[in-house]
Amino acid sequence: MIKTSIIIPCYQRVSQTLKTIELIFASKGLNQHFQAEVIIADSSPDHQLKKALAEKFANKIIYTRPQKPGIATNKNQGAKVAQNPILIFCDSDMEVEPNTILNTINALKKYPTAAALTGQVIWRSGPKDGQLDRPRPEDRMMTIEGITYTEAIYSRYIATYKQVFWEVGGYDEEVFNMRGEGSDLSVRFWRDGYPLVFDKNIIVHHVHETEGGIIRGVSHPEWGIAKDLLILAYKYDIDDESKNFVNTVAANFEKFGKEGYYRIIEGIKNNYDFIATVKPIIDQQKKQMKAIFDFKFLEIFSQKELFNQCISQAKHRLAKIRKEVFYE
C-alpha cells in the first residue's frame, strides 16, 4: 500500500483546520489504496488549536511545532517528522474533495517525469466563489506527450517525494518564511532537474471566508508581492528576454492603473529593511548554488534547450525513487 504524509501548516486558525482534517480523513481509498499520516505543524502563539485537535482527533494526528513561526518553517517541520516517502502539503484553509488525495497519488504514479504536482485550486465562498484561484491566466503551462508541465506551484496544495524535497533544500526559512515560499521552491525544483506537473483531475478548494492565518487579511498584499518579485529577480538573475516576468508583474499590478507603479515602489519601500537584511543571505545562497539547469524564475519554457534536456532526463532521475514508492 502506498504511504503518504499529509502536512498541514497552521497558525491560530481553528474551526477551518478541523474541517480540513475531517475532509482528509473522509478521503476515498484511505487505508484501502493508500495510507496517510496527518501531520499538523503549528506555530500558533497559544494552545487553542492544539487543545481542539487533541479533543477531536486524539492520537489520529501527529502534532509538531517549529522553533520559530512562519509558513516555510511550519512546512519544513512537518517534512522533518514525516515517515513516508510521499509528502502532500495542504494549507489549513484548503478543503479536499473525496477523491483529491487518491487522484494526487494516481497522478504521481502515472507521470514518470513529475517530481511534484498540483491541480485546480477553486475559491470557496467570498466574492470569487467557484472561480479558479490557480492556475491563473498568467501561469504558463505546456503539455508534452500527455503531461502538462507548469513553471511554478504557488503552495496551497502540492505533492512531491520526500527525497526530492530535501535534495532541493526544502522551503527557504530565511528569505521566504512568511510568503513566496512556493515560487522559490518551484524554481529550485526545475534548476535541479525535477519537473513540476499540473493535473486537472486534482481539485482542492481555497476557503475565502475563514479565520486566522499568519498572513490572511493584510491591508496591502501587493506590497509583499512587489518585495517577492524583486528578490526572485535578484536571486535568479532574471533577464526576462521573453517578457514573461514582465507579464507576471503586470498581472499583479495593472489592476491599479497608473497607481500600480507607485504600489510597486511603495511595496519595496515598506519592505526595505527586510530586503537589506536578506541581501547578504541571498548573496551567500547564490555562491552556493550548483544548479544542473540554469533556469530563471518563470522562464523555464522560454529556455527551450534546457527545458527539453530537463524533461528528457527526468524520467531516469526519478526512476529509483518511483520504484521504491510504487514498488515498480
Buried (B, 14 or more C-beta within 10 A) or exposed (E): EBBBBBBBBBBBBBEBBBBBBEBBBEBBBBEEBBEBBBBBBBBBEEEEBBEBBEEEBEEEBBBBBBEEBBBBBBBBBBBBBBEBBBBBBBBBBBBBBEBBBBBBBBBBBBBBBBBBBBBBBBBBEEEEEEEBBBBEEEBBEBEEEEBBBBBBBBBBBBBBBBBBBEBBBBBBBBBBBBBBBBBBBBBBBBBBBBBBBBBEBBBBBBBBEBEBBBEBEEEEBBBBBBBBBBBBBBBBEBEBEBEBBEBBBEEBBEEEEEEBEEBBEBBBEBBEEBBEEBBEEBEEBEEEEEBBBEBBBBBBBBBEEBBEBBBEBBBEBBEEBBEEBEEE
